[in-house]
Amino acid sequence: MIKHRRTHAVNTFLAGTGVVVAAALAGCSAGAAEEPAELSDFGSIEELSDAVSRVLDCEPESGAEPVTLMFDGYLPEYAMCSDSVQLVRYENQADRAKVSDMLPNSQNGPEVVAEGGNWHVLVLPTGEAPPTAAEMENLADQLGGRYITVAG
């Protein structure tokens, strides 16, 4: 079981919310794996947590706090898989796309991300023993998402 919580703290993980013009991922590139025709969605942070736990070696007792972001008056759901892996579930694909567009401009943001229709799995640069790029690419594939690298 992954430790999860919904929090109202706001952090500087993503710098500025700026105007998001394109729904495409600006500054991101798709990984080598074939991208699914439609990205998967999860109904809750618990469903996402369970799915990630089946693929990655999560640490349920991780004391790590999620890095949070409020945008457009909305706060997504967060969970931690480990000190270096954070899960984020959004209400819809448009909200996930807004955050995806902000990732290249983030301060101390992730370099690799697995994402689906309404979720992200972020590798935090400050965590210990992060998953490898191959593990993240496999996670994205197993969850029906895509693996991206973030150009910052």
C-alpha positions as CSV (number, residue, x, y, z in Angstrom):
1,M,0.0,0.0,0.0
2,I,1.4,3.4,-0.9
3,K,1.1,6.2,1.6
4,H,-1.2,8.8,0.1
5,R,-2.8,12.0,1.2
6,R,-4.7,15.0,-0.2
7,T,-2.9,18.1,1.0
8,H,-3.5,21.8,0.7
9,A,0.1,22.9,0.9
10,V,1.5,24.7,-2.1
11,N,5.1,24.3,-3.1
12,T,7.3,25.9,-5.7
13,F,7.8,22.6,-7.6
14,L,6.4,24.1,-10.7
15,A,7.4,27.8,-11.2
16,G,4.6,30.0,-12.3
17,T,1.4,28.9,-14.0
18,G,1.8,31.0,-17.1
19,V,-0.5,30.8,-20.0
20,V,-0.8,27.3,-21.5
21,V,-1.4,27.6,-25.2
22,A,-0.9,24.1,-26.5
23,A,-2.2,20.8,-25.3
24,A,0.8,19.1,-26.8
25,L,3.8,18.6,-24.5
26,A,6.1,21.5,-25.2
27,G,9.7,20.5,-24.6
28,C,9.0,16.8,-24.0
29,S,9.9,13.9,-26.2
30,A,8.3,10.5,-26.4
31,G,10.4,7.5,-25.3
32,A,11.3,4.7,-27.6
33,A,8.3,2.5,-26.6
34,E,5.2,2.5,-28.8
35,E,2.6,4.9,-27.5
36,P,-0.9,3.6,-26.8
37,A,-3.7,5.0,-29.0
38,E,-5.5,6.3,-26.0
39,L,-3.9,7.0,-22.6
40,S,-5.3,5.3,-19.5
41,D,-7.3,7.0,-16.8
42,F,-7.6,6.1,-13.1
43,G,-10.7,6.7,-11.0
44,S,-8.8,7.6,-7.8
45,I,-5.4,8.1,-6.4
46,E,-5.8,4.7,-4.7
47,E,-6.3,2.9,-8.0
48,L,-3.2,4.6,-9.4
49,S,-1.2,3.8,-6.3
50,D,-2.2,0.1,-6.5
51,A,-1.3,-0.1,-10.2
52,V,2.1,1.6,-9.6
53,S,2.8,-0.7,-6.6
54,R,2.3,-3.8,-8.9
55,V,5.2,-2.5,-11.1
56,L,7.6,-0.6,-9.0
57,D,9.1,-1.5,-5.6
58,C,7.2,1.0,-3.6
59,E,8.0,1.8,0.1
60,P,4.7,2.1,1.9
61,E,6.3,3.6,4.9
62,S,8.1,6.4,3.1
63,G,8.1,9.6,5.1
64,A,8.4,11.7,2.0
65,E,6.0,14.5,1.6
66,P,4.5,15.1,-1.9
67,V,5.3,18.3,-3.7
68,T,2.0,20.0,-4.4
69,L,0.7,22.5,-6.9
70,M,-2.5,24.4,-7.0
71,F,-3.5,25.7,-10.4
72,D,-6.7,27.3,-11.6
73,G,-8.0,27.0,-8.0
74,Y,-7.7,23.2,-8.2
75,L,-5.5,20.9,-6.2
76,P,-4.9,17.3,-7.7
77,E,-4.6,14.2,-5.5
78,Y,-1.1,13.1,-4.5
79,A,0.6,10.0,-3.2
80,M,4.2,8.9,-2.6
81,C,5.5,5.6,-3.8
82,S,9.0,6.3,-2.3
83,D,11.2,9.2,-1.5
84,S,11.9,9.6,-5.2
85,V,8.5,8.7,-6.8
86,Q,5.4,10.8,-6.6
87,L,2.0,10.1,-8.1
88,V,-0.5,12.7,-9.1
89,R,-4.1,12.2,-10.3
90,Y,-6.1,14.9,-11.9
91,E,-9.8,15.2,-12.5
92,N,-9.4,15.1,-16.3
93,Q,-6.9,15.0,-19.2
94,A,-7.0,18.8,-19.7
95,D,-5.7,19.4,-16.2
96,R,-2.9,16.9,-16.7
97,A,-2.0,18.5,-20.0
98,K,-1.7,21.9,-18.3
99,V,0.8,20.6,-15.8
100,S,2.6,18.6,-18.5
101,D,3.1,21.9,-20.4
102,M,4.5,23.5,-17.2
103,L,7.1,20.8,-16.5
104,P,9.8,22.0,-18.8
105,N,9.8,25.4,-16.9
106,S,9.8,23.9,-13.4
107,Q,12.5,24.6,-10.9
108,N,14.1,21.3,-9.7
109,G,11.4,19.4,-11.6
110,P,11.5,15.8,-12.8
111,E,13.6,14.8,-15.7
112,V,11.5,11.7,-16.6
113,V,7.8,11.2,-16.2
114,A,5.3,8.5,-16.9
115,E,1.9,10.0,-17.8
116,G,-1.6,8.9,-18.7
117,G,-4.8,10.5,-19.5
118,N,-5.3,11.9,-16.0
119,W,-2.2,11.0,-14.1
120,H,1.6,11.5,-13.7
121,V,4.2,9.4,-12.0
122,L,7.2,11.8,-11.4
123,V,10.7,10.9,-10.5
124,L,11.8,13.6,-8.0
125,P,15.4,14.8,-8.4
126,T,15.8,15.0,-4.6
127,G,14.9,11.4,-3.8
128,E,17.2,8.5,-3.1
129,A,17.4,5.4,-5.3
130,P,15.1,6.6,-8.1
131,P,13.8,4.1,-10.7
132,T,15.9,3.8,-13.8
133,A,14.7,5.2,-17.2
134,A,14.0,1.6,-18.3
135,E,11.8,1.0,-15.1
136,M,9.9,4.2,-15.8
137,E,9.4,3.3,-19.4
138,N,8.1,-0.1,-18.4
139,L,5.8,1.5,-15.8
140,A,4.3,3.8,-18.5
141,D,3.8,0.8,-20.8
142,Q,2.2,-1.4,-18.0
143,L,-0.2,1.4,-17.0
144,G,-1.3,2.3,-20.5
145,G,0.5,5.6,-20.5
146,R,3.6,7.1,-22.1
147,Y,7.2,7.8,-21.0
148,I,8.6,11.2,-21.6
149,T,11.8,13.0,-20.9
150,V,11.5,16.6,-19.8
151,A,13.7,19.2,-21.4
152,G,14.2,22.0,-19.0
